[in-house]
């Protein structure tokens, strides 16, 4: 295993997920249900599944598109989303 890539992925995802809407939703579910473990395992399974799909999809895209295109495309998508959230009314 390439530990450098592993730790870069872990740190990047961990920092990106802190305080996001997923974490707040899990906090809300946990406080409402009073049952920690079902909420924990449901959230873990959902994040593992979403991450697995992203890795597989990224692997497929890598065969057809250069990495620089994927970086610029991701930056463009984030910029568009930021503009939508910035100018969204209500």
PDB file as gemmi writes it, atoms N, CA and C in Angstrom:
CRYST1    1.000    1.000    1.000  90.00  90.00  90.00 P 1                      
ATOM      1  N   UNK A   1       0.852  -1.179   0.000  1.00  0.00           N  
ATOM      2  CA  UNK A   1       0.000   0.000   0.000  1.00  0.00           C  
ATOM      3  C   UNK A   1       0.895   1.239   0.000  1.00  0.00           C  
ATOM      4  N   UNK A   2       0.459   2.223  -0.740  1.00  0.00           N  
ATOM      5  CA  UNK A   2       1.171   3.501  -0.778  1.00  0.00           C  
ATOM      6  C   UNK A   2       0.639   4.366   0.367  1.00  0.00           C  
ATOM      7  N   UNK A   3       1.363   4.391   1.482  1.00  0.00           N  
ATOM      8  CA  UNK A   3       0.906   5.079   2.688  1.00  0.00           C  
ATOM      9  C   UNK A   3       0.814   6.583   2.500  1.00  0.00           C  
ATOM     10  N   UNK A   4       1.664   7.130   1.651  1.00  0.00           N  
ATOM     11  CA  UNK A   4       1.616   8.575   1.401  1.00  0.00           C  
ATOM     12  C   UNK A   4       0.269   8.953   0.783  1.00  0.00           C  
ATOM     13  N   UNK A   5      -0.152   8.212  -0.231  1.00  0.00           N  
ATOM     14  CA  UNK A   5      -1.444   8.472  -0.876  1.00  0.00           C  
ATOM     15  C   UNK A   5      -2.581   8.234   0.113  1.00  0.00           C  
ATOM     16  N   UNK A   6      -2.456   7.181   0.914  1.00  0.00           N  
ATOM     17  CA  UNK A   6      -3.470   6.878   1.915  1.00  0.00           C  
ATOM     18  C   UNK A   6      -3.666   8.049   2.883  1.00  0.00           C  
ATOM     19  N   UNK A   7      -2.563   8.559   3.432  1.00  0.00           N  
ATOM     20  CA  UNK A   7      -2.671   9.645   4.398  1.00  0.00           C  
ATOM     21  C   UNK A   7      -3.118  10.958   3.758  1.00  0.00           C  
ATOM     22  N   UNK A   8      -2.710  11.214   2.535  1.00  0.00           N  
ATOM     23  CA  UNK A   8      -3.186  12.410   1.829  1.00  0.00           C  
ATOM     24  C   UNK A   8      -4.701  12.325   1.633  1.00  0.00           C  
ATOM     25  N   UNK A   9      -5.191  11.153   1.214  1.00  0.00           N  
ATOM     26  CA  UNK A   9      -6.637  10.968   1.028  1.00  0.00           C  
ATOM     27  C   UNK A   9      -7.369  11.114   2.362  1.00  0.00           C  
ATOM     28  N   UNK A  10      -6.837  10.488   3.415  1.00  0.00           N  
ATOM     29  CA  UNK A  10      -7.491  10.558   4.722  1.00  0.00           C  
ATOM     30  C   UNK A  10      -7.572  11.984   5.231  1.00  0.00           C  
ATOM     31  N   UNK A  11      -6.455  12.678   5.227  1.00  0.00           N  
ATOM     32  CA  UNK A  11      -6.417  14.048   5.755  1.00  0.00           C  
ATOM     33  C   UNK A  11      -7.292  14.979   4.922  1.00  0.00           C  
ATOM     34  N   UNK A  12      -7.234  14.838   3.601  1.00  0.00           N  
ATOM     35  CA  UNK A  12      -8.041  15.696   2.720  1.00  0.00           C  
ATOM     36  C   UNK A  12      -9.527  15.506   2.965  1.00  0.00           C  
ATOM     37  N   UNK A  13      -9.969  14.252   3.013  1.00  0.00           N  
ATOM     38  CA  UNK A  13     -11.398  13.985   3.215  1.00  0.00           C  
ATOM     39  C   UNK A  13     -11.807  14.366   4.630  1.00  0.00           C  
ATOM     40  N   UNK A  14     -10.993  14.048   5.620  1.00  0.00           N  
ATOM     41  CA  UNK A  14     -11.330  14.374   6.996  1.00  0.00           C  
ATOM     42  C   UNK A  14     -11.513  15.873   7.176  1.00  0.00           C  
ATOM     43  N   UNK A  15     -10.586  16.655   6.668  1.00  0.00           N  
ATOM     44  CA  UNK A  15     -10.691  18.113   6.810  1.00  0.00           C  
ATOM     45  C   UNK A  15     -11.858  18.675   6.003  1.00  0.00           C  
ATOM     46  N   UNK A  16     -12.100  18.108   4.825  1.00  0.00           N  
ATOM     47  CA  UNK A  16     -13.202  18.598   3.989  1.00  0.00           C  
ATOM     48  C   UNK A  16     -14.559  18.290   4.610  1.00  0.00           C  
ATOM     49  N   UNK A  17     -14.645  17.196   5.349  1.00  0.00           N  
ATOM     50  CA  UNK A  17     -15.927  16.779   5.920  1.00  0.00           C  
ATOM     51  C   UNK A  17     -16.248  17.443   7.253  1.00  0.00           C  
ATOM     52  N   UNK A  18     -15.266  18.043   7.905  1.00  0.00           N  
ATOM     53  CA  UNK A  18     -15.535  18.663   9.204  1.00  0.00           C  
ATOM     54  C   UNK A  18     -16.541  19.803   9.059  1.00  0.00           C  
ATOM     55  N   UNK A  19     -17.615  19.708   9.810  1.00  0.00           N  
ATOM     56  CA  UNK A  19     -18.592  20.790   9.832  1.00  0.00           C  
ATOM     57  C   UNK A  19     -19.435  20.942   8.577  1.00  0.00           C  
ATOM     58  N   UNK A  20     -19.442  19.951   7.708  1.00  0.00           N  
ATOM     59  CA  UNK A  20     -20.260  20.082   6.498  1.00  0.00           C  
ATOM     60  C   UNK A  20     -21.683  19.603   6.782  1.00  0.00           C  
ATOM     61  N   UNK A  21     -22.522  19.672   5.773  1.00  0.00           N  
ATOM     62  CA  UNK A  21     -23.934  19.348   5.976  1.00  0.00           C  
ATOM     63  C   UNK A  21     -24.145  17.886   6.348  1.00  0.00           C  
ATOM     64  N   UNK A  22     -23.266  16.985   5.895  1.00  0.00           N  
ATOM     65  CA  UNK A  22     -23.390  15.576   6.260  1.00  0.00           C  
ATOM     66  C   UNK A  22     -23.169  15.392   7.754  1.00  0.00           C  
ATOM     67  N   UNK A  23     -22.136  16.014   8.271  1.00  0.00           N  
ATOM     68  CA  UNK A  23     -21.851  15.897   9.698  1.00  0.00           C  
ATOM     69  C   UNK A  23     -22.981  16.489  10.532  1.00  0.00           C  
ATOM     70  N   UNK A  24     -23.523  17.608  10.105  1.00  0.00           N  
ATOM     71  CA  UNK A  24     -24.627  18.233  10.841  1.00  0.00           C  
ATOM     72  C   UNK A  24     -25.888  17.369  10.785  1.00  0.00           C  
ATOM     73  N   UNK A  25     -26.117  16.716   9.647  1.00  0.00           N  
ATOM     74  CA  UNK A  25     -27.266  15.832   9.522  1.00  0.00           C  
ATOM     75  C   UNK A  25     -27.110  14.628  10.444  1.00  0.00           C  
ATOM     76  N   UNK A  26     -25.907  14.057  10.513  1.00  0.00           N  
ATOM     77  CA  UNK A  26     -25.660  12.927  11.404  1.00  0.00           C  
ATOM     78  C   UNK A  26     -25.832  13.355  12.857  1.00  0.00           C  
ATOM     79  N   UNK A  27     -25.360  14.532  13.198  1.00  0.00           N  
ATOM     80  CA  UNK A  27     -25.534  15.062  14.554  1.00  0.00           C  
ATOM     81  C   UNK A  27     -27.020  15.182  14.890  1.00  0.00           C  
ATOM     82  N   UNK A  28     -27.798  15.692  13.950  1.00  0.00           N  
ATOM     83  CA  UNK A  28     -29.230  15.857  14.162  1.00  0.00           C  
ATOM     84  C   UNK A  28     -29.928  14.504  14.315  1.00  0.00           C  
ATOM     85  N   UNK A  29     -29.602  13.559  13.437  1.00  0.00           N  
ATOM     86  CA  UNK A  29     -30.210  12.227  13.527  1.00  0.00           C  
ATOM     87  C   UNK A  29     -29.865  11.550  14.851  1.00  0.00           C  
ATOM     88  N   UNK A  30     -28.624  11.680  15.256  1.00  0.00           N  
ATOM     89  CA  UNK A  30     -28.183  11.049  16.498  1.00  0.00           C  
ATOM     90  C   UNK A  30     -28.891  11.646  17.706  1.00  0.00           C  
ATOM     91  N   UNK A  31     -29.077  12.940  17.702  1.00  0.00           N  
ATOM     92  CA  UNK A  31     -29.742  13.565  18.846  1.00  0.00           C  
ATOM     93  C   UNK A  31     -31.237  13.257  18.873  1.00  0.00           C  
ATOM     94  N   UNK A  32     -31.852  13.085  17.708  1.00  0.00           N  
ATOM     95  CA  UNK A  32     -33.283  12.774  17.663  1.00  0.00           C  
ATOM     96  C   UNK A  32     -33.577  11.319  17.994  1.00  0.00           C  
ATOM     97  N   UNK A  33     -32.730  10.412  17.516  1.00  0.00           N  
ATOM     98  CA  UNK A  33     -33.036   8.993  17.679  1.00  0.00           C  
ATOM     99  C   UNK A  33     -32.577   8.432  19.019  1.00  0.00           C  
ATOM    100  N   UNK A  34     -31.637   9.096  19.672  1.00  0.00           N  
ATOM    101  CA  UNK A  34     -31.084   8.628  20.938  1.00  0.00           C  
ATOM    102  C   UNK A  34     -30.344   7.293  20.789  1.00  0.00           C  
ATOM    103  N   UNK A  35     -30.090   6.884  19.543  1.00  0.00           N  
ATOM    104  CA  UNK A  35     -29.384   5.629  19.298  1.00  0.00           C  
ATOM    105  C   UNK A  35     -28.156   5.927  18.449  1.00  0.00           C  
ATOM    106  N   UNK A  36     -27.010   5.853  19.080  1.00  0.00           N  
ATOM    107  CA  UNK A  36     -25.774   6.255  18.431  1.00  0.00           C  
ATOM    108  C   UNK A  36     -25.315   5.276  17.350  1.00  0.00           C  
ATOM    109  N   UNK A  37     -25.314   3.992  17.641  1.00  0.00           N  
ATOM    110  CA  UNK A  37     -24.683   3.036  16.734  1.00  0.00           C  
ATOM    111  C   UNK A  37     -25.402   2.861  15.399  1.00  0.00           C  
ATOM    112  N   UNK A  38     -26.723   2.779  15.343  1.00  0.00           N  
ATOM    113  CA  UNK A  38     -27.359   2.690  14.022  1.00  0.00           C  
ATOM    114  C   UNK A  38     -27.077   3.920  13.151  1.00  0.00           C  
ATOM    115  N   UNK A  39     -27.062   5.099  13.774  1.00  0.00           N  
ATOM    116  CA  UNK A  39     -26.755   6.319  13.030  1.00  0.00           C  
ATOM    117  C   UNK A  39     -25.300   6.273  12.554  1.00  0.00           C  
ATOM    118  N   UNK A  40     -24.384   5.873  13.424  1.00  0.00           N  
ATOM    119  CA  UNK A  40     -22.970   5.791  13.075  1.00  0.00           C  
ATOM    120  C   UNK A  40     -22.756   4.835  11.902  1.00  0.00           C  
ATOM    121  N   UNK A  41     -23.277   3.610  12.019  1.00  0.00           N  
ATOM    122  CA  UNK A  41     -23.039   2.619  10.963  1.00  0.00           C  
ATOM    123  C   UNK A  41     -23.763   2.979   9.666  1.00  0.00           C  
ATOM    124  N   UNK A  42     -24.930   3.592   9.754  1.00  0.00           N  
ATOM    125  CA  UNK A  42     -25.605   4.045   8.534  1.00  0.00           C  
ATOM    126  C   UNK A  42     -24.804   5.126   7.822  1.00  0.00           C  
ATOM    127  N   UNK A  43     -24.266   6.070   8.598  1.00  0.00           N  
ATOM    128  CA  UNK A  43     -23.447   7.133   8.010  1.00  0.00           C  
ATOM    129  C   UNK A  43     -22.151   6.581   7.432  1.00  0.00           C  
ATOM    130  N   UNK A  44     -21.524   5.653   8.148  1.00  0.00           N  
ATOM    131  CA  UNK A  44     -20.283   5.038   7.655  1.00  0.00           C  
ATOM    132  C   UNK A  44     -20.532   4.320   6.340  1.00  0.00           C  
ATOM    133  N   UNK A  45     -21.587   3.509   6.287  1.00  0.00           N  
ATOM    134  CA  UNK A  45     -21.889   2.767   5.064  1.00  0.00           C  
ATOM    135  C   UNK A  45     -22.195   3.709   3.900  1.00  0.00           C  
ATOM    136  N   UNK A  46     -22.924   4.779   4.172  1.00  0.00           N  
ATOM    137  CA  UNK A  46     -23.242   5.745   3.119  1.00  0.00           C  
ATOM    138  C   UNK A  46     -21.973   6.428   2.593  1.00  0.00           C  
ATOM    139  N   UNK A  47     -21.083   6.846   3.495  1.00  0.00           N  
ATOM    140  CA  UNK A  47     -19.854   7.508   3.061  1.00  0.00           C  
ATOM    141  C   UNK A  47     -18.918   6.551   2.343  1.00  0.00           C  
ATOM    142  N   UNK A  48     -18.838   5.298   2.814  1.00  0.00           N  
ATOM    143  CA  UNK A  48     -18.000   4.301   2.140  1.00  0.00           C  
ATOM    144  C   UNK A  48     -18.541   4.026   0.734  1.00  0.00           C  
ATOM    145  N   UNK A  49     -19.843   3.897   0.607  1.00  0.00           N  
ATOM    146  CA  UNK A  49     -20.444   3.640  -0.707  1.00  0.00           C  
ATOM    147  C   UNK A  49     -20.215   4.809  -1.655  1.00  0.00           C  
ATOM    148  N   UNK A  50     -20.437   6.027  -1.176  1.00  0.00           N  
ATOM    149  CA  UNK A  50     -20.229   7.206  -2.020  1.00  0.00           C  
ATOM    150  C   UNK A  50     -18.762   7.334  -2.425  1.00  0.00           C  
ATOM    151  N   UNK A  51     -17.864   7.059  -1.491  1.00  0.00           N  
ATOM    152  CA  UNK A  51     -16.433   7.143  -1.794  1.00  0.00           C  
ATOM    153  C   UNK A  51     -16.028   6.064  -2.788  1.00  0.00           C  
ATOM    154  N   UNK A  52     -16.544   4.856  -2.604  1.00  0.00           N  
ATOM    155  CA  UNK A  52     -16.248   3.769  -3.538  1.00  0.00           C  
ATOM    156  C   UNK A  52     -16.694   4.130  -4.954  1.00  0.00           C  
ATOM    157  N   UNK A  53     -17.897   4.658  -5.077  1.00  0.00           N  
ATOM    158  CA  UNK A  53     -18.386   5.054  -6.403  1.00  0.00           C  
ATOM    159  C   UNK A  53     -17.519   6.160  -7.004  1.00  0.00           C  
ATOM    160  N   UNK A  54     -17.088   7.111  -6.194  1.00  0.00           N  
ATOM    161  CA  UNK A  54     -16.228   8.186  -6.690  1.00  0.00           C  
ATOM    162  C   UNK A  54     -14.884   7.640  -7.160  1.00  0.00           C  
ATOM    163  N   UNK A  55     -14.314   6.691  -6.419  1.00  0.00           N  
ATOM    164  CA  UNK A  55     -13.029   6.105  -6.801  1.00  0.00           C  
ATOM    165  C   UNK A  55     -13.165   5.328  -8.108  1.00  0.00           C  
ATOM    166  N   UNK A  56     -14.214   4.518  -8.218  1.00  0.00           N  
ATOM    167  CA  UNK A  56     -14.419   3.741  -9.449  1.00  0.00           C  
ATOM    168  C   UNK A  56     -14.661   4.669 -10.627  1.00  0.00           C  
ATOM    169  N   UNK A  57     -15.524   5.667 -10.438  1.00  0.00           N  
ATOM    170  CA  UNK A  57     -15.817   6.613 -11.514  1.00  0.00           C  
ATOM    171  C   UNK A  57     -14.567   7.401 -11.910  1.00  0.00           C  
ATOM    172  N   UNK A  58     -13.780   7.810 -10.918  1.00  0.00           N  
ATOM    173  CA  UNK A  58     -12.528   8.521 -11.201  1.00  0.00           C  
ATOM    174  C   UNK A  58     -11.548   7.657 -11.966  1.00  0.00           C  
ATOM    175  N   UNK A  59     -11.505   6.380 -11.629  1.00  0.00           N  
ATOM    176  CA  UNK A  59     -10.616   5.445 -12.325  1.00  0.00           C  
ATOM    177  C   UNK A  59     -11.029   5.294 -13.791  1.00  0.00           C  
ATOM    178  N   UNK A  60     -12.327   5.225 -14.038  1.00  0.00           N  
ATOM    179  CA  UNK A  60     -12.819   5.110 -15.417  1.00  0.00           C  
ATOM    180  C   UNK A  60     -12.523   6.393 -16.193  1.00  0.00           C  
ATOM    181  N   UNK A  61     -12.804   7.545 -15.579  1.00  0.00           N  
ATOM    182  CA  UNK A  61     -12.546   8.821 -16.254  1.00  0.00           C  
ATOM    183  C   UNK A  61     -11.065   9.016 -16.572  1.00  0.00           C  
ATOM    184  N   UNK A  62     -10.208   8.515 -15.698  1.00  0.00           N  
ATOM    185  CA  UNK A  62      -8.765   8.662 -15.876  1.00  0.00           C  
ATOM    186  C   UNK A  62      -8.292   8.001 -17.168  1.00  0.00           C  
ATOM    187  N   UNK A  63      -8.992   6.971 -17.607  1.00  0.00           N  
ATOM    188  CA  UNK A  63      -8.607   6.283 -18.845  1.00  0.00           C  
ATOM    189  C   UNK A  63      -8.897   7.124 -20.080  1.00  0.00           C  
ATOM    190  N   UNK A  64      -9.863   8.044 -19.979  1.00  0.00           N  
ATOM    191  CA  UNK A  64     -10.309   8.794 -21.147  1.00  0.00           C  
ATOM    192  C   UNK A  64      -9.966  10.279 -21.109  1.00  0.00           C  
ATOM    193  N   UNK A  65      -9.705  10.809 -19.920  1.00  0.00           N  
ATOM    194  CA  UNK A  65      -9.459  12.241 -19.794  1.00  0.00           C  
ATOM    195  C   UNK A  65      -8.146  12.494 -19.050  1.00  0.00           C  
ATOM    196  N   UNK A  66      -7.416  13.525 -19.441  1.00  0.00           N  
ATOM    197  CA  UNK A  66      -6.169  13.834 -18.734  1.00  0.00           C  
ATOM    198  C   UNK A  66      -6.460  14.401 -17.335  1.00  0.00           C  
ATOM    199  N   UNK A  67      -5.560  14.162 -16.375  1.00  0.00           N  
ATOM    200  CA  UNK A  67      -5.771  14.660 -15.010  1.00  0.00           C  
ATOM    201  C   UNK A  67      -5.958  16.175 -14.944  1.00  0.00           C  
ATOM    202  N   UNK A  68      -5.275  16.908 -15.799  1.00  0.00           N  
ATOM    203  CA  UNK A  68      -5.423  18.372 -15.770  1.00  0.00           C  
ATOM    204  C   UNK A  68      -6.852  18.780 -16.117  1.00  0.00           C  
ATOM    205  N   UNK A  69      -7.489  18.090 -17.056  1.00  0.00           N  
ATOM    206  CA  UNK A  69      -8.879  18.392 -17.402  1.00  0.00           C  
ATOM    207  C   UNK A  69      -9.788  18.135 -16.203  1.00  0.00           C  
ATOM    208  N   UNK A  70      -9.562  17.018 -15.510  1.00  0.00           N  
ATOM    209  CA  UNK A  70     -10.400  16.690 -14.352  1.00  0.00           C  
ATOM    210  C   UNK A  70     -10.245  17.725 -13.243  1.00  0.00           C  
ATOM    211  N   UNK A  71      -9.019  18.215 -13.021  1.00  0.00           N  
ATOM    212  CA  UNK A  71      -8.805  19.249 -12.000  1.00  0.00           C  
ATOM    213  C   UNK A  71      -9.526  20.540 -12.376  1.00  0.00           C  
ATOM    214  N   UNK A  72      -9.398  20.951 -13.640  1.00  0.00           N  
ATOM    215  CA  UNK A  72     -10.064  22.179 -14.081  1.00  0.00           C  
ATOM    216  C   UNK A  72     -11.584  22.017 -14.054  1.00  0.00           C  
ATOM    217  N   UNK A  73     -12.064  20.845 -14.438  1.00  0.00           N  
ATOM    218  CA  UNK A  73     -13.502  20.600 -14.415  1.00  0.00           C  
ATOM    219  C   UNK A  73     -14.034  20.655 -12.980  1.00  0.00           C  
ATOM    220  N   UNK A  74     -13.324  20.023 -12.043  1.00  0.00           N  
ATOM    221  CA  UNK A  74     -13.738  20.050 -10.639  1.00  0.00           C  
ATOM    222  C   UNK A  74     -13.733  21.485 -10.113  1.00  0.00           C  
ATOM    223  N   UNK A  75     -12.702  22.245 -10.452  1.00  0.00           N  
ATOM    224  CA  UNK A  75     -12.633  23.652 -10.022  1.00  0.00           C  
ATOM    225  C   UNK A  75     -13.802  24.445 -10.601  1.00  0.00           C  
ATOM    226  N   UNK A  76     -14.135  24.193 -11.860  1.00  0.00           N  
ATOM    227  CA  UNK A  76     -15.251  24.877 -12.501  1.00  0.00           C  
ATOM    228  C   UNK A  76     -16.572  24.551 -11.798  1.00  0.00           C  
ATOM    229  N   UNK A  77     -16.784  23.274 -11.488  1.00  0.00           N  
ATOM    230  CA  UNK A  77     -18.019  22.856 -10.804  1.00  0.00           C  
ATOM    231  C   UNK A  77     -18.123  23.526  -9.440  1.00  0.00           C  
ATOM    232  N   UNK A  78     -17.008  23.548  -8.678  1.00  0.00           N  
ATOM    233  CA  UNK A  78     -17.026  24.213  -7.372  1.00  0.00           C  
ATOM    234  C   UNK A  78     -17.303  25.704  -7.512  1.00  0.00           C  
ATOM    235  N   UNK A  79     -16.750  26.337  -8.530  1.00  0.00           N  
ATOM    236  CA  UNK A  79     -16.981  27.756  -8.755  1.00  0.00           C  
ATOM    237  C   UNK A  79     -18.449  28.023  -9.075  1.00  0.00           C  
ATOM    238  N   UNK A  80     -19.019  27.209  -9.946  1.00  0.00           N  
ATOM    239  CA  UNK A  80     -20.440  27.369 -10.294  1.00  0.00           C  
ATOM    240  C   UNK A  80     -21.313  27.189  -9.058  1.00  0.00           C  
ATOM    241  N   UNK A  81     -21.030  26.151  -8.258  1.00  0.00           N  
ATOM    242  CA  UNK A  81     -21.812  25.928  -7.034  1.00  0.00           C  
ATOM    243  C   UNK A  81     -21.663  27.091  -6.057  1.00  0.00           C  
ATOM    244  N   UNK A  82     -20.441  27.613  -5.931  1.00  0.00           N  
ATOM    245  CA  UNK A  82     -20.218  28.754  -5.038  1.00  0.00           C  
ATOM    246  C   UNK A  82     -21.028  29.961  -5.497  1.00  0.00           C  
ATOM    247  N   UNK A  83     -21.055  30.207  -6.795  1.00  0.00           N  
ATOM    248  CA  UNK A  83     -21.820  31.342  -7.325  1.00  0.00           C  
ATOM    249  C   UNK A  83     -23.317  31.148  -7.113  1.00  0.00           C  
ATOM    250  N   UNK A  84     -23.775  29.915  -7.291  1.00  0.00           N  
ATOM    251  CA  UNK A  84     -25.201  29.634  -7.074  1.00  0.00           C  
ATOM    252  C   UNK A  84     -25.566  29.906  -5.619  1.00  0.00           C  
ATOM    253  N   UNK A  85     -24.752  29.392  -4.686  1.00  0.00           N  
ATOM    254  CA  UNK A  85     -25.035  29.600  -3.266  1.00  0.00           C  
ATOM    255  C   UNK A  85     -24.882  31.058  -2.866  1.00  0.00           C  
ATOM    256  N   UNK A  86     -23.951  31.751  -3.498  1.00  0.00           N  
ATOM    257  CA  UNK A  86     -23.716  33.143  -3.167  1.00  0.00           C  
ATOM    258  C   UNK A  86     -24.895  34.028  -3.563  1.00  0.00           C  
ATOM    259  N   UNK A  87     -25.463  33.760  -4.734  1.00  0.00           N  
ATOM    260  CA  UNK A  87     -26.513  34.622  -5.258  1.00  0.00           C  
ATOM    261  C   UNK A  87     -27.921  34.035  -5.089  1.00  0.00           C  
ATOM    262  N   UNK A  88     -28.042  32.887  -4.459  1.00  0.00           N  
ATOM    263  CA  UNK A  88     -29.349  32.283  -4.241  1.00  0.00           C  
ATOM    264  C   UNK A  88     -30.141  33.116  -3.243  1.00  0.00           C  
ATOM    265  N   UNK A  89     -31.372  33.364  -3.578  1.00  0.00           N  
ATOM    266  CA  UNK A  89     -32.248  34.155  -2.701  1.00  0.00           C  
ATOM    267  C   UNK A  89     -33.064  33.198  -1.838  1.00  0.00           C  
ATOM    268  N   UNK A  90     -33.203  33.588  -0.574  1.00  0.00           N  
ATOM    269  CA  UNK A  90     -34.042  32.803   0.337  1.00  0.00           C  
ATOM    270  C   UNK A  90     -33.331  31.672   0.857  1.00  0.00           C  
TER     271      UNK A  90                                                      
END                                                                             
